[in-house]
Amino acid sequence: MMKKTLVAIAALAAATGAFAQTPNANAGGASSVTIFGVADVSLSTSTADGAVGTFTGIQGNGNNASSRLGFRGVEDLGGGMAAAFWLEAGVNIDSGTGQNTTTNNTNQANSIVFNQTTAPDANAGTLNGRQGLTFNRASTISLISKGFGEIRLGRDYTPTFWSMTQFDPFGTVGVGSALNVIAGGLNPFGAANTAAGGNYPVARTSNSMGWLSNNMGGFRAQLQYALAEVPTGCVTPNTAVSGNNCPAVSGDGTMFGGRLAYTQGPVMAALGWSQTSYNNTTVNQANASAGAAAAPAAYLGNYTQTNLAGAYNFGSSV
């Protein structure tokens, strides 16, 4: 019973947190720190056309809910102001490793830049678990005003992905996730786009600055801008220029987006838009996925996402 209760509480917190302010700044004396998480493990087997055989393994992250460990807190500053933080790490329960993150919002820079004795994998620069625990799911600091809303800095969901995960009945997790169609094998363009270096879809963005409004008659607005943090002069990913690391081409990884949501009674709707800059440059062939039969087509231009979602709650007669 304890396990079921813990998972239910964590899943509820994750679902209701979508597009909400980090804590509730309107409640006086609301200073608190919360430790939360989900542990999700399953045994699965799968077979795909063209694969070398049937895969069987223990899946330690996200067949029912994404495994995670998190810390969040809020400090009441008085006068309708509050400071808050949110640190949330993805965990692979089956192996005990932390999940990878991105430093500048592109697959070319899908690594953590620090001194290491083992070189990153050539495919997309991933460290394959050698990075330890990372707060890849969320890492934000916020200043919250009762009248103005929330200013949020750090790594957070993009405005467009808020809608995807909030309106997906499966929360973009497991076999029923919409991502299986949007970015999986059921989308003839999705796999090729990912192999070519496109961050497809852009779910979380690092180095971001965002504003989330308060509730205004059922409407909520969000704006977000993310820096690329790539030195000028970088023209080739995974190279060094004048002693500086070039995780991507200069300018690639800059992101801007916004979202307008409406919730009133049983009605929910949202419109989101975001664009990640790829600076009209060609991704190196070396960054093709390991399983690609041939080098993918060059990925050119910016990556733009637009989505419109709606839902109506008919209630329950039970």
Short mmCIF file of the C-alpha atoms (twelve columns), coordinates in Angstrom:
data_MODEL
# 
_entry.id   MODEL 
# 
loop_
_atom_site.group_PDB 
_atom_site.id 
_atom_site.type_symbol 
_atom_site.label_atom_id 
_atom_site.label_alt_id 
_atom_site.label_comp_id 
_atom_site.label_asym_id 
_atom_site.label_seq_id 
_atom_site.Cartn_x 
_atom_site.Cartn_y 
_atom_site.Cartn_z 
_atom_site.pdbx_PDB_model_num 
ATOM 1   C CA . MET A 1   0.000   0.000   0.000   1 
ATOM 2   C CA . MET A 2   2.883   2.366   0.793   1 
ATOM 3   C CA . LYS A 3   4.363   1.898   -2.673  1 
ATOM 4   C CA . LYS A 4   1.035   2.555   -4.394  1 
ATOM 5   C CA . THR A 5   0.431   5.666   -2.331  1 
ATOM 6   C CA . LEU A 6   3.894   7.085   -3.019  1 
ATOM 7   C CA . VAL A 7   3.595   6.573   -6.767  1 
ATOM 8   C CA . ALA A 8   0.086   8.048   -6.852  1 
ATOM 9   C CA . ILE A 9   1.158   11.173  -4.982  1 
ATOM 10  C CA . ALA A 10  4.215   11.695  -7.159  1 
ATOM 11  C CA . ALA A 11  2.289   11.144  -10.365 1 
ATOM 12  C CA . LEU A 12  -0.410  13.571  -9.233  1 
ATOM 13  C CA . ALA A 13  2.192   16.203  -8.402  1 
ATOM 14  C CA . ALA A 14  3.761   15.816  -11.831 1 
ATOM 15  C CA . ALA A 15  0.423   16.067  -13.620 1 
ATOM 16  C CA . THR A 16  -0.886  19.098  -11.771 1 
ATOM 17  C CA . GLY A 17  2.460   20.915  -11.989 1 
ATOM 18  C CA . ALA A 18  2.244   21.353  -15.763 1 
ATOM 19  C CA . PHE A 19  2.398   25.049  -16.662 1 
ATOM 20  C CA . ALA A 20  1.717   26.015  -13.047 1 
ATOM 21  C CA . GLN A 21  3.791   28.409  -11.029 1 
ATOM 22  C CA . THR A 22  6.487   26.554  -9.121  1 
ATOM 23  C CA . PRO A 23  4.831   27.087  -5.706  1 
ATOM 24  C CA . ASN A 24  1.858   29.196  -4.592  1 
ATOM 25  C CA . ALA A 25  3.118   32.709  -3.862  1 
ATOM 26  C CA . ASN A 26  -0.351  33.875  -2.857  1 
ATOM 27  C CA . ALA A 27  -0.350  31.888  0.349   1 
ATOM 28  C CA . GLY A 28  1.224   33.798  3.221   1 
ATOM 29  C CA . GLY A 29  3.916   31.971  5.184   1 
ATOM 30  C CA . ALA A 30  4.195   29.253  2.525   1 
ATOM 31  C CA . SER A 31  7.944   28.619  3.020   1 
ATOM 32  C CA . SER A 32  8.698   24.924  2.580   1 
ATOM 33  C CA . VAL A 33  11.024  22.313  1.048   1 
ATOM 34  C CA . THR A 34  9.676   19.099  -0.489  1 
ATOM 35  C CA . ILE A 35  11.472  15.905  -1.548  1 
ATOM 36  C CA . PHE A 36  9.555   13.938  -4.175  1 
ATOM 37  C CA . GLY A 37  10.038  11.193  -6.741  1 
ATOM 38  C CA . VAL A 38  8.864   8.198   -8.697  1 
ATOM 39  C CA . ALA A 39  10.430  4.735   -9.042  1 
ATOM 40  C CA . ASP A 40  9.111   2.932   -12.131 1 
ATOM 41  C CA . VAL A 41  10.502  -0.451  -13.253 1 
ATOM 42  C CA . SER A 42  9.079   -2.939  -15.739 1 
ATOM 43  C CA . LEU A 43  10.089  -6.085  -17.600 1 
ATOM 44  C CA . SER A 44  9.463   -5.745  -21.316 1 
ATOM 45  C CA . THR A 45  10.124  -7.539  -24.579 1 
ATOM 46  C CA . SER A 46  9.886   -6.119  -28.080 1 
ATOM 47  C CA . THR A 47  10.553  -7.057  -31.682 1 
ATOM 48  C CA . ALA A 48  10.937  -4.649  -34.593 1 
ATOM 49  C CA . ASP A 49  11.108  -5.310  -38.306 1 
ATOM 50  C CA . GLY A 50  14.717  -5.324  -39.453 1 
ATOM 51  C CA . ALA A 51  16.104  -5.718  -35.930 1 
ATOM 52  C CA . VAL A 52  18.776  -8.329  -35.150 1 
ATOM 53  C CA . GLY A 53  16.431  -10.097 -32.751 1 
ATOM 54  C CA . THR A 54  13.972  -9.776  -29.890 1 
ATOM 55  C CA . PHE A 55  14.928  -7.397  -27.111 1 
ATOM 56  C CA . THR A 56  14.161  -8.349  -23.509 1 
ATOM 57  C CA . GLY A 57  15.169  -6.202  -20.588 1 
ATOM 58  C CA . ILE A 58  14.279  -4.385  -17.404 1 
ATOM 59  C CA . GLN A 59  13.167  -0.860  -18.165 1 
ATOM 60  C CA . GLY A 60  14.040  1.471   -15.322 1 
ATOM 61  C CA . ASN A 61  12.465  4.648   -16.581 1 
ATOM 62  C CA . GLY A 62  9.033   5.544   -17.779 1 
ATOM 63  C CA . ASN A 63  6.690   2.769   -18.853 1 
ATOM 64  C CA . ASN A 64  4.052   4.040   -16.440 1 
ATOM 65  C CA . ALA A 65  5.723   7.162   -15.059 1 
ATOM 66  C CA . SER A 66  9.157   8.674   -15.538 1 
ATOM 67  C CA . SER A 67  11.526  7.669   -12.730 1 
ATOM 68  C CA . ARG A 68  12.872  10.734  -10.957 1 
ATOM 69  C CA . LEU A 69  14.219  12.266  -7.769  1 
ATOM 70  C CA . GLY A 70  13.423  15.876  -7.027  1 
ATOM 71  C CA . PHE A 71  13.714  18.729  -4.564  1 
ATOM 72  C CA . ARG A 72  11.570  21.850  -4.633  1 
ATOM 73  C CA . GLY A 73  11.102  24.698  -2.226  1 
ATOM 74  C CA . VAL A 74  9.710   28.167  -1.711  1 
ATOM 75  C CA . GLU A 75  10.654  31.005  0.622   1 
ATOM 76  C CA . ASP A 76  8.080   33.660  1.426   1 
ATOM 77  C CA . LEU A 77  9.763   37.085  1.068   1 
ATOM 78  C CA . GLY A 78  6.740   39.081  2.217   1 
ATOM 79  C CA . GLY A 79  4.833   41.735  0.334   1 
ATOM 80  C CA . GLY A 80  3.363   39.171  -2.045  1 
ATOM 81  C CA . MET A 81  6.837   38.022  -3.189  1 
ATOM 82  C CA . ALA A 82  8.488   34.616  -2.954  1 
ATOM 83  C CA . ALA A 83  11.687  32.901  -4.099  1 
ATOM 84  C CA . ALA A 84  11.618  29.285  -5.252  1 
ATOM 85  C CA . PHE A 85  13.759  26.499  -6.685  1 
ATOM 86  C CA . TRP A 86  13.042  23.229  -8.479  1 
ATOM 87  C CA . LEU A 87  15.683  20.493  -9.006  1 
ATOM 88  C CA . GLU A 88  14.485  17.271  -10.666 1 
ATOM 89  C CA . ALA A 89  16.753  14.453  -11.842 1 
ATOM 90  C CA . GLY A 90  15.824  11.618  -14.163 1 
ATOM 91  C CA . VAL A 91  17.002  8.249   -12.831 1 
ATOM 92  C CA . ASN A 92  17.397  4.877   -14.543 1 
ATOM 93  C CA . ILE A 93  16.290  2.539   -11.761 1 
ATOM 94  C CA . ASP A 94  17.482  -0.597  -13.582 1 
ATOM 95  C CA . SER A 95  21.127  0.543   -13.668 1 
ATOM 96  C CA . GLY A 96  21.312  3.291   -11.062 1 
ATOM 97  C CA . THR A 97  22.614  5.821   -13.579 1 
ATOM 98  C CA . GLY A 98  21.413  9.362   -14.076 1 
ATOM 99  C CA . GLN A 99  19.920  10.489  -17.356 1 
ATOM 100 C CA . ASN A 100 21.775  12.629  -19.870 1 
ATOM 101 C CA . THR A 101 21.135  16.323  -20.436 1 
ATOM 102 C CA . THR A 102 21.907  18.952  -23.066 1 
ATOM 103 C CA . THR A 103 24.081  21.999  -22.600 1 
ATOM 104 C CA . ASN A 104 22.852  24.144  -25.483 1 
ATOM 105 C CA . ASN A 105 19.576  22.603  -26.726 1 
ATOM 106 C CA . THR A 106 20.930  20.721  -29.753 1 
ATOM 107 C CA . ASN A 107 21.698  17.043  -30.294 1 
ATOM 108 C CA . GLN A 108 25.201  18.012  -31.391 1 
ATOM 109 C CA . ALA A 109 25.858  19.266  -27.867 1 
ATOM 110 C CA . ASN A 110 24.115  16.407  -26.088 1 
ATOM 111 C CA . SER A 111 26.835  16.221  -23.458 1 
ATOM 112 C CA . ILE A 112 28.121  17.827  -20.292 1 
ATOM 113 C CA . VAL A 113 31.277  19.894  -20.712 1 
ATOM 114 C CA . PHE A 114 33.817  19.177  -17.977 1 
ATOM 115 C CA . ASN A 115 37.249  17.563  -17.654 1 
ATOM 116 C CA . GLN A 116 36.988  13.816  -18.116 1 
ATOM 117 C CA . THR A 117 39.350  10.928  -18.698 1 
ATOM 118 C CA . THR A 118 37.091  9.091   -21.144 1 
ATOM 119 C CA . ALA A 119 36.073  10.727  -24.417 1 
ATOM 120 C CA . PRO A 120 32.339  11.065  -25.125 1 
ATOM 121 C CA . ASP A 121 30.663  8.720   -27.572 1 
ATOM 122 C CA . ALA A 122 31.057  10.060  -31.128 1 
ATOM 123 C CA . ASN A 123 27.326  9.659   -31.728 1 
ATOM 124 C CA . ALA A 124 25.697  12.923  -30.606 1 
ATOM 125 C CA . GLY A 125 28.379  13.399  -27.931 1 
ATOM 126 C CA . THR A 126 26.487  11.470  -25.265 1 
ATOM 127 C CA . LEU A 127 28.346  10.396  -22.125 1 
ATOM 128 C CA . ASN A 128 26.218  7.226   -21.816 1 
ATOM 129 C CA . GLY A 129 25.682  7.382   -18.073 1 
ATOM 130 C CA . ARG A 130 29.232  8.418   -17.164 1 
ATOM 131 C CA . GLN A 131 27.925  11.855  -16.199 1 
ATOM 132 C CA . GLY A 132 26.384  10.662  -12.918 1 
ATOM 133 C CA . LEU A 133 23.174  12.203  -11.583 1 
ATOM 134 C CA . THR A 134 22.006  15.300  -13.471 1 
ATOM 135 C CA . PHE A 135 19.004  17.532  -12.870 1 
ATOM 136 C CA . ASN A 136 18.046  17.079  -16.533 1 
ATOM 137 C CA . ARG A 137 14.278  17.208  -15.961 1 
ATOM 138 C CA . ALA A 138 14.269  20.603  -14.245 1 
ATOM 139 C CA . SER A 139 16.785  22.957  -12.707 1 
ATOM 140 C CA . THR A 140 15.221  26.366  -12.051 1 
ATOM 141 C CA . ILE A 141 15.297  29.368  -9.730  1 
ATOM 142 C CA . SER A 142 12.208  31.593  -9.599  1 
ATOM 143 C CA . LEU A 143 11.096  34.964  -8.313  1 
ATOM 144 C CA . ILE A 144 7.328   35.021  -7.882  1 
ATOM 145 C CA . SER A 145 5.077   38.039  -7.505  1 
ATOM 146 C CA . LYS A 146 1.434   37.949  -6.464  1 
ATOM 147 C CA . GLY A 147 0.634   40.597  -9.068  1 
ATOM 148 C CA . PHE A 148 3.182   40.101  -11.858 1 
ATOM 149 C CA . GLY A 149 3.613   36.326  -12.085 1 
ATOM 150 C CA . GLU A 150 6.812   34.278  -12.127 1 
ATOM 151 C CA . ILE A 151 10.284  34.930  -13.544 1 
ATOM 152 C CA . ARG A 152 11.999  31.549  -13.995 1 
ATOM 153 C CA . LEU A 153 15.662  30.899  -14.904 1 
ATOM 154 C CA . GLY A 154 17.388  27.602  -15.726 1 
ATOM 155 C CA . ARG A 155 16.439  24.350  -17.449 1 
ATOM 156 C CA . ASP A 156 12.702  23.921  -17.979 1 
ATOM 157 C CA . TYR A 157 10.036  22.557  -20.341 1 
ATOM 158 C CA . THR A 158 9.602   24.476  -23.582 1 
ATOM 159 C CA . PRO A 159 6.195   26.171  -23.985 1 
ATOM 160 C CA . THR A 160 5.179   23.731  -26.736 1 
ATOM 161 C CA . PHE A 161 6.067   20.642  -24.711 1 
ATOM 162 C CA . TRP A 162 3.906   21.832  -21.800 1 
ATOM 163 C CA . SER A 163 0.880   21.263  -24.052 1 
ATOM 164 C CA . MET A 164 2.102   17.889  -25.284 1 
ATOM 165 C CA . THR A 165 2.577   16.435  -21.823 1 
ATOM 166 C CA . GLN A 166 -0.450  18.152  -20.219 1 
ATOM 167 C CA . PHE A 167 -2.973  17.029  -22.850 1 
ATOM 168 C CA . ASP A 168 -1.518  13.568  -23.524 1 
ATOM 169 C CA . PRO A 169 -3.609  11.072  -21.465 1 
ATOM 170 C CA . PHE A 170 -0.430  9.047   -20.903 1 
ATOM 171 C CA . GLY A 171 1.695   12.077  -20.001 1 
ATOM 172 C CA . THR A 172 4.108   11.359  -22.915 1 
ATOM 173 C CA . VAL A 173 5.252   8.188   -21.106 1 
ATOM 174 C CA . GLY A 174 5.085   4.502   -22.031 1 
ATOM 175 C CA . VAL A 175 3.485   2.586   -24.871 1 
ATOM 176 C CA . GLY A 176 0.523   4.970   -25.154 1 
ATOM 177 C CA . SER A 177 2.627   8.140   -25.346 1 
ATOM 178 C CA . ALA A 178 1.992   10.541  -28.211 1 
ATOM 179 C CA . LEU A 179 5.776   10.729  -28.653 1 
ATOM 180 C CA . ASN A 180 5.655   7.237   -30.177 1 
ATOM 181 C CA . VAL A 181 3.872   8.829   -33.126 1 
ATOM 182 C CA . ILE A 182 5.431   12.288  -33.095 1 
ATOM 183 C CA . ALA A 183 9.073   11.283  -32.726 1 
ATOM 184 C CA . GLY A 184 9.080   7.507   -33.057 1 
ATOM 185 C CA . GLY A 185 9.084   4.910   -35.774 1 
ATOM 186 C CA . LEU A 186 5.454   5.640   -36.701 1 
ATOM 187 C CA . ASN A 187 6.525   9.042   -38.042 1 
ATOM 188 C CA . PRO A 188 8.441   8.609   -41.328 1 
ATOM 189 C CA . PHE A 189 10.073  12.005  -40.817 1 
ATOM 190 C CA . GLY A 190 10.766  11.809  -37.093 1 
ATOM 191 C CA . ALA A 191 13.522  9.194   -37.060 1 
ATOM 192 C CA . ALA A 192 15.350  10.767  -40.002 1 
ATOM 193 C CA . ASN A 193 15.165  14.191  -38.401 1 
ATOM 194 C CA . THR A 194 16.608  12.924  -35.144 1 
ATOM 195 C CA . ALA A 195 19.401  11.007  -36.874 1 
ATOM 196 C CA . ALA A 196 20.308  14.144  -38.785 1 
ATOM 197 C CA . GLY A 197 20.910  16.026  -35.564 1 
ATOM 198 C CA . GLY A 198 17.582  17.761  -35.052 1 
ATOM 199 C CA . ASN A 199 16.534  17.927  -31.407 1 
ATOM 200 C CA . TYR A 200 13.170  16.300  -32.171 1 
ATOM 201 C CA . PRO A 201 11.001  17.253  -30.425 1 
ATOM 202 C CA . VAL A 202 12.508  19.970  -28.218 1 
ATOM 203 C CA . ALA A 203 11.091  19.073  -24.803 1 
ATOM 204 C CA . ARG A 204 13.362  20.860  -22.333 1 
ATOM 205 C CA . THR A 205 15.646  23.806  -22.883 1 
ATOM 206 C CA . SER A 206 18.770  24.786  -20.962 1 
ATOM 207 C CA . ASN A 207 19.992  28.325  -20.258 1 
ATOM 208 C CA . SER A 208 16.438  29.666  -20.386 1 
ATOM 209 C CA . MET A 209 14.759  32.795  -19.070 1 
ATOM 210 C CA . GLY A 210 10.988  32.715  -18.786 1 
ATOM 211 C CA . TRP A 211 7.918   34.562  -17.576 1 
ATOM 212 C CA . LEU A 212 4.680   32.863  -16.515 1 
ATOM 213 C CA . SER A 213 1.658   35.020  -15.807 1 
ATOM 214 C CA . ASN A 214 -0.844  34.661  -13.012 1 
ATOM 215 C CA . ASN A 215 -4.353  33.396  -13.749 1 
ATOM 216 C CA . MET A 216 -6.293  36.152  -15.543 1 
ATOM 217 C CA . GLY A 217 -9.922  35.058  -15.844 1 
ATOM 218 C CA . GLY A 218 -8.870  31.526  -16.758 1 
ATOM 219 C CA . PHE A 219 -6.056  32.621  -19.104 1 
ATOM 220 C CA . ARG A 220 -2.351  32.014  -18.462 1 
ATOM 221 C CA . ALA A 221 0.527   33.233  -20.653 1 
ATOM 222 C CA . GLN A 222 4.149   32.109  -20.911 1 
ATOM 223 C CA . LEU A 223 7.201   33.508  -22.722 1 
ATOM 224 C CA . GLN A 224 10.616  31.823  -22.817 1 
ATOM 225 C CA . TYR A 225 14.018  32.641  -24.324 1 
ATOM 226 C CA . ALA A 226 17.096  30.389  -24.152 1 
ATOM 227 C CA . LEU A 227 20.727  31.204  -24.865 1 
ATOM 228 C CA . ALA A 228 22.922  28.940  -27.013 1 
ATOM 229 C CA . GLU A 229 26.098  29.540  -24.966 1 
ATOM 230 C CA . VAL A 230 28.352  28.624  -27.899 1 
ATOM 231 C CA . PRO A 231 31.473  30.768  -28.478 1 
ATOM 232 C CA . THR A 232 31.540  32.938  -31.588 1 
ATOM 233 C CA . GLY A 233 33.764  31.499  -34.284 1 
ATOM 234 C CA . CYS A 234 32.553  27.921  -33.834 1 
ATOM 235 C CA . VAL A 235 31.759  26.446  -37.251 1 
ATOM 236 C CA . THR A 236 32.139  22.693  -36.592 1 
ATOM 237 C CA . PRO A 237 30.583  20.760  -33.667 1 
ATOM 238 C CA . ASN A 238 32.795  18.902  -31.166 1 
ATOM 239 C CA . THR A 239 35.973  20.846  -31.968 1 
ATOM 240 C CA . ALA A 240 38.192  23.271  -30.084 1 
ATOM 241 C CA . VAL A 241 38.758  26.847  -31.279 1 
ATOM 242 C CA . SER A 242 41.303  29.025  -29.466 1 
ATOM 243 C CA . GLY A 243 41.020  26.826  -26.398 1 
ATOM 244 C CA . ASN A 244 37.217  27.001  -26.343 1 
ATOM 245 C CA . ASN A 245 35.038  23.934  -26.726 1 
ATOM 246 C CA . CYS A 246 32.629  24.047  -29.682 1 
ATOM 247 C CA . PRO A 247 29.685  21.825  -28.727 1 
ATOM 248 C CA . ALA A 248 27.768  23.176  -31.747 1 
ATOM 249 C CA . VAL A 249 27.887  25.839  -34.459 1 
ATOM 250 C CA . SER A 250 27.805  29.398  -33.136 1 
ATOM 251 C CA . GLY A 251 24.191  30.490  -32.648 1 
ATOM 252 C CA . ASP A 252 22.740  26.986  -32.771 1 
ATOM 253 C CA . GLY A 253 20.578  26.214  -29.756 1 
ATOM 254 C CA . THR A 254 19.051  29.654  -29.271 1 
ATOM 255 C CA . MET A 255 15.349  29.180  -28.548 1 
ATOM 256 C CA . PHE A 256 12.323  31.477  -28.286 1 
ATOM 257 C CA . GLY A 257 8.744   30.439  -27.591 1 
ATOM 258 C CA . GLY A 258 5.422   31.269  -26.006 1 
ATOM 259 C CA . ARG A 259 2.162   29.724  -24.890 1 
ATOM 260 C CA . LEU A 260 -1.380  30.893  -24.136 1 
ATOM 261 C CA . ALA A 261 -3.572  28.558  -22.099 1 
ATOM 262 C CA . TYR A 262 -7.169  28.700  -20.919 1 
ATOM 263 C CA . THR A 263 -8.778  26.683  -18.130 1 
ATOM 264 C CA . GLN A 264 -12.322 27.359  -16.939 1 
ATOM 265 C CA . GLY A 265 -14.515 24.654  -15.456 1 
ATOM 266 C CA . PRO A 266 -14.430 21.553  -17.654 1 
ATOM 267 C CA . VAL A 267 -12.831 23.369  -20.615 1 
ATOM 268 C CA . MET A 268 -9.064  23.391  -21.277 1 
ATOM 269 C CA . ALA A 269 -7.243  24.750  -24.335 1 
ATOM 270 C CA . ALA A 270 -3.709  25.880  -25.201 1 
ATOM 271 C CA . LEU A 271 -1.743  27.276  -28.146 1 
ATOM 272 C CA . GLY A 272 2.052   26.938  -28.122 1 
ATOM 273 C CA . TRP A 273 4.878   27.964  -30.454 1 
ATOM 274 C CA . SER A 274 8.665   27.695  -30.212 1 
ATOM 275 C CA . GLN A 275 11.669  27.902  -32.528 1 
ATOM 276 C CA . THR A 276 15.165  26.535  -31.944 1 
ATOM 277 C CA . SER A 277 17.899  28.010  -34.131 1 
ATOM 278 C CA . TYR A 278 20.094  25.724  -36.227 1 
ATOM 279 C CA . ASN A 279 21.559  28.644  -38.184 1 
ATOM 280 C CA . ASN A 280 21.068  27.005  -41.607 1 
ATOM 281 C CA . THR A 281 24.121  24.813  -41.051 1 
ATOM 282 C CA . THR A 282 24.730  21.173  -41.939 1 
ATOM 283 C CA . VAL A 283 25.130  18.653  -39.145 1 
ATOM 284 C CA . ASN A 284 28.277  16.530  -39.410 1 
ATOM 285 C CA . GLN A 285 27.833  13.042  -40.807 1 
ATOM 286 C CA . ALA A 286 29.727  11.742  -37.773 1 
ATOM 287 C CA . ASN A 287 26.744  12.668  -35.642 1 
ATOM 288 C CA . ALA A 288 24.466  10.177  -37.421 1 
ATOM 289 C CA . SER A 289 22.851  7.606   -35.141 1 
ATOM 290 C CA . ALA A 290 24.750  4.363   -34.689 1 
ATOM 291 C CA . GLY A 291 21.880  2.306   -36.092 1 
ATOM 292 C CA . ALA A 292 21.449  4.337   -39.275 1 
ATOM 293 C CA . ALA A 293 21.843  2.236   -42.428 1 
ATOM 294 C CA . ALA A 294 23.205  5.256   -44.306 1 
ATOM 295 C CA . ALA A 295 24.191  8.831   -43.576 1 
ATOM 296 C CA . PRO A 296 20.988  10.889  -43.130 1 
ATOM 297 C CA . ALA A 297 20.109  13.905  -45.196 1 
ATOM 298 C CA . ALA A 298 21.602  17.181  -43.999 1 
ATOM 299 C CA . TYR A 299 19.576  18.972  -41.338 1 
ATOM 300 C CA . LEU A 300 19.209  22.596  -42.390 1 
ATOM 301 C CA . GLY A 301 17.537  25.629  -40.898 1 
ATOM 302 C CA . ASN A 302 15.656  26.281  -37.681 1 
ATOM 303 C CA . TYR A 303 13.415  23.817  -35.861 1 
ATOM 304 C CA . THR A 304 9.906   25.221  -35.323 1 
ATOM 305 C CA . GLN A 305 7.088   23.658  -33.319 1 
ATOM 306 C CA . THR A 306 3.446   24.751  -33.181 1 
ATOM 307 C CA . ASN A 307 0.635   22.939  -31.409 1 
ATOM 308 C CA . LEU A 308 -2.990  23.548  -30.499 1 
ATOM 309 C CA . ALA A 309 -4.642  21.392  -27.865 1 
ATOM 310 C CA . GLY A 310 -8.031  21.194  -26.228 1 
ATOM 311 C CA . ALA A 311 -9.899  19.027  -23.733 1 
ATOM 312 C CA . TYR A 312 -13.309 18.812  -22.114 1 
ATOM 313 C CA . ASN A 313 -14.019 17.006  -18.854 1 
ATOM 314 C CA . PHE A 314 -17.403 15.224  -19.069 1 
ATOM 315 C CA . GLY A 315 -17.175 14.146  -15.440 1 
ATOM 316 C CA . SER A 316 -17.949 10.693  -14.109 1 
ATOM 317 C CA . SER A 317 -21.184 8.975   -13.234 1 
ATOM 318 C CA . VAL A 318 -19.467 6.417   -11.018 1 
# 
